[in-house]
Amino acid sequence: MRGQSRLVVSLSQQPLKLLNPASPTPTCHVVLSSYGGGLVAGDSLRLHLTGEVHTRLFLSTQASTRVFRSPDGAVAEQHTTGVLGAGALAVVFPDPVVLQAQSRYRQTQDWHLQPDSLLLLLDWFHAGRLEQGERFAFTSLQTELRVHVNQQLVVLDRFSFRPAEHIAPSPAHFADYHTFLSVFLVGSPADSRFAHLGRVLENQKMAGSQQPHFRVDAVECLVSVVRARDNVYVLRAAARSRAALQPLCDALLAALAAEELLGYNPLKRKY
């Protein structure tokens, strides 16, 4: 509408609540919130998003998504389906999912893009209430991400973990890291926006990580970046605290403030 992306249709039911703060640029900002401060066992959120041609969407959360304990074996679920039109941009930038003791959580995301659409998506979880010393006391975590471009599957990312069946502190799993962030960038290699964000991701590579005597246990934050396809970048990060990942988030938000992307930093006053 006159170059401004707007939330034109919105419907939500408890426990999901959608907020739509004003934006100083053509970007539409939508914030996911909840009436109870998190997800309880048995909650099943289903979110459907459609970004029309050349729209810009920034999707964030009001705070960390807390997943409360499940005393009866019920699972808290969150399922997202997104469709982007030609030239559309969507940035999914949530706070972490915090898996509290005895919680069970399942998450799926299914995105459908046009060849010139652009998607930047963060997927972030904490191993528990870190400030209370809680580490991997949850029961189960399952996540799955699918991204299609022009009906072709280009990203399939699955992860499942049960602390009771695995040794979380093992070097083969999480060692002594407690917060984990994945970033996926999908777009056209010919798109200057994709190239700009791709360079920002590649700049997050760890200095010295290619050296033969690089010591993982001496690093507060681990980061790896790979261009998985011509149109896909994947960044993985593990840290001992949320604060250790904040510089990475700040670098992404600064890049997104470019005029051709969001035109501002929607979370500038939040952090």
C-alpha positions in Angstrom: 0.0 0.0 0.0 1.8 3.1 -1.3 5.1 1.3 -0.7 4.3 0.6 2.9 4.0 -3.0 4.1 1.1 -3.3 6.5 -0.6 -6.0 8.5 -3.9 -6.2 6.7 -5.4 -9.4 8.0 -4.7 -10.7 11.6 -6.4 -13.3 13.7 -5.0 -14.9 16.8 -6.4 -17.0 19.7 -5.1 -17.8 23.1 -2.4 -18.5 24.1 -1.0 -16.6 21.0 -1.2 -12.9 20.8 0.0 -10.7 17.9 1.3 -7.2 18.4 1.9 -4.7 15.5 4.2 -1.8 16.6 4.5 1.1 14.3 7.4 1.2 11.9 9.3 4.4 10.7 10.0 2.6 7.4 8.1 0.6 4.8 8.7 -2.5 7.0 5.9 -4.3 8.8 6.8 -5.4 12.3 4.9 -8.2 14.0 5.6 -9.4 17.6 4.6 -12.8 18.9 3.5 -12.8 22.5 1.5 -15.0 24.8 -1.1 -14.5 27.5 0.6 -16.9 29.9 4.3 -15.9 29.4 5.1 -19.2 27.6 3.9 -22.6 26.4 2.4 -25.2 28.8 2.1 -28.9 28.0 -0.5 -29.5 25.4 -0.4 -26.0 23.8 -0.3 -26.2 20.0 0.3 -22.9 18.2 -0.2 -22.8 14.4 0.9 -19.6 12.7 0.3 -18.9 9.0 2.0 -16.0 7.4 1.7 -14.6 3.9 3.9 -11.8 2.6 2.6 -10.4 -0.7 4.7 -9.1 -3.6 7.6 -6.8 -2.5 6.5 -6.7 1.1 8.9 -6.4 4.1 8.2 -8.3 7.3 10.1 -8.4 10.6 8.8 -11.1 12.9 10.1 -11.1 16.5 9.0 -12.2 20.0 8.1 -10.1 23.0 10.5 -12.1 25.2 12.0 -15.6 25.4 9.5 -18.4 24.8 9.4 -20.3 28.0 8.3 -24.0 27.7 7.0 -25.1 31.0 7.2 -28.6 32.5 5.0 -31.5 31.3 4.0 -33.7 34.2 1.7 -35.9 32.1 3.8 -36.4 29.0 2.0 -33.8 26.8 4.0 -31.9 24.3 4.0 -28.1 23.7 4.1 -27.5 19.9 4.6 -24.5 17.6 4.1 -24.8 13.9 4.8 -22.0 11.4 3.9 -21.9 7.7 5.1 -18.9 5.7 4.5 -17.9 2.0 6.5 -15.1 0.4 5.6 -13.4 -2.9 7.9 -12.2 -5.6 10.6 -9.8 -4.2 9.2 -10.1 -0.6 11.5 -10.0 2.4 10.9 -11.8 5.7 13.1 -11.7 8.8 12.3 -14.0 11.6 14.3 -12.8 14.7 12.9 -14.4 17.9 14.3 -14.5 21.4 15.5 -17.9 22.5 13.2 -20.8 23.4 13.9 -21.7 27.0 13.4 -25.4 27.8 12.5 -25.6 31.5 13.0 -28.8 33.6 10.7 -31.7 32.5 9.4 -29.8 29.4 8.7 -31.3 26.0 8.7 -29.2 22.9 8.2 -29.7 19.2 8.6 -27.1 16.5 8.2 -27.1 12.8 8.6 -24.3 10.2 7.7 -24.6 6.5 8.5 -21.7 4.2 7.6 -21.3 0.5 9.5 -18.7 -1.5 9.6 -17.3 -5.0 13.0 -17.3 -6.7 13.5 -13.6 -5.9 12.1 -13.8 -2.3 14.5 -13.3 0.6 14.3 -15.1 4.0 16.6 -14.6 7.0 15.5 -16.9 9.8 17.0 -17.4 13.3 16.3 -20.5 15.4 17.6 -20.2 19.0 17.2 -22.3 22.2 18.6 -22.3 25.7 19.3 -25.5 27.6 17.2 -24.3 30.5 16.9 -21.4 32.9 20.6 -20.6 32.8 20.5 -17.9 35.5 19.1 -20.5 37.9 21.7 -23.1 37.1 19.3 -25.3 35.1 21.1 -27.2 32.3 19.5 -29.9 30.0 16.8 -30.8 32.5 14.1 -30.9 29.8 12.7 -34.1 28.6 12.7 -33.7 24.8 13.3 -31.2 22.0 12.3 -31.7 18.3 12.7 -29.1 15.6 12.3 -29.2 11.8 12.8 -26.5 9.2 11.8 -26.8 5.5 12.4 -24.0 3.0 11.1 -24.3 -0.6 12.1 -22.0 -3.4 9.8 -22.2 -6.5 8.4 -25.5 -5.0 11.9 -27.0 -4.7 13.2 -28.0 -1.3 16.4 -26.2 -0.6 16.7 -26.5 3.2 15.8 -29.4 5.4 17.1 -29.1 8.9 16.1 -31.5 11.7 17.2 -31.8 15.2 16.0 -34.1 18.1 17.5 -34.4 21.6 16.6 -36.2 24.8 19.0 -35.5 27.7 18.0 -38.8 29.4 19.2 -40.8 26.4 22.3 -38.7 25.5 25.2 -37.2 27.5 24.7 -33.5 26.9 28.1 -32.4 28.3 29.9 -34.8 26.0 32.2 -33.1 23.5 30.3 -35.0 20.8 27.1 -33.1 21.8 27.2 -29.7 23.6 30.3 -29.8 25.9 29.9 -26.9 28.3 27.9 -24.7 25.9 24.3 -23.9 26.9 22.7 -21.6 24.2 22.5 -22.5 20.5 21.7 -20.3 17.5 21.1 -21.3 13.9 20.8 -18.6 11.2 19.4 -19.5 7.7 19.6 -17.1 4.7 17.8 -18.1 1.6 17.5 -15.9 -1.5 18.7 -15.3 -5.0 22.5 -15.0 -5.7 21.6 -12.1 -8.1 19.9 -10.2 -5.3 22.1 -7.5 -3.8 20.2 -7.9 -0.4 21.2 -11.6 -0.3 24.8 -10.8 -1.2 25.0 -8.1 1.5 23.6 -10.4 4.2 25.8 -13.3 3.0 28.9 -11.1 3.5 27.8 -10.2 7.0 27.4 -13.9 7.9 30.8 -14.8 6.4 32.3 -12.0 8.5 31.2 -13.8 11.7 33.6 -16.7 11.0 35.9 -17.3 14.0 39.5 -16.0 13.7 41.9 -18.8 14.0 39.4 -21.6 13.5 41.4 -23.0 10.6 44.6 -23.3 12.6 45.7 -26.9 13.6 45.9 -26.1 17.3 42.6 -24.2 17.7 41.2 -24.9 21.1 37.4 -25.2 21.3 37.2 -25.3 25.1 38.9 -21.9 25.4 36.3 -20.0 23.4 33.3 -18.4 24.9 31.3 -18.5 21.6 31.7 -21.0 18.7 30.6 -19.9 15.2 30.6 -21.8 11.9 29.4 -20.4 8.6 28.8 -22.3 5.3 27.3 -21.5 2.0 25.3 -24.7 1.6 24.0 -23.9 -1.8 24.3 -20.9 -4.2 21.1 -19.5 -2.6 21.6 -20.7 1.0 23.8 -19.7 3.9 23.8 -21.5 7.2 25.4 -20.1 10.4 25.6 -22.2 13.6 26.7 -20.7 17.0 27.0 -22.1 20.5 27.8 -20.1 23.6 28.0 -20.3 27.3 25.7 -17.3 27.8 23.2 -15.2 25.8 25.5 -12.2 26.3 28.2 -14.0 24.3 25.8 -14.2 21.3 24.7 -10.5 21.5 27.5 -9.2 19.3 26.4 -11.6 16.6 22.8 -10.5 16.9 23.9 -6.8 16.8 25.9 -7.4 13.6 22.8 -8.9 11.9 20.5 -6.1 13.1 23.0 -3.5 12.0 23.1 -5.1 8.5 19.3 -5.3 8.4 19.0 -1.6 9.0 20.3 -0.9 5.5 17.8 1.0 3.4 17.3 -1.8 0.9 16.3 -4.2 3.7 14.4 -3.1 6.8 15.6 0.5 6.8 16.0 0.5 10.6 16.8 -1.7 13.6 13.4 -2.8 15.1 15.1 -4.1 18.3 17.3 -1.1 19.0 15.4 0.0 22.1 14.8 -3.6 23.2 18.4 -4.6 24.0 
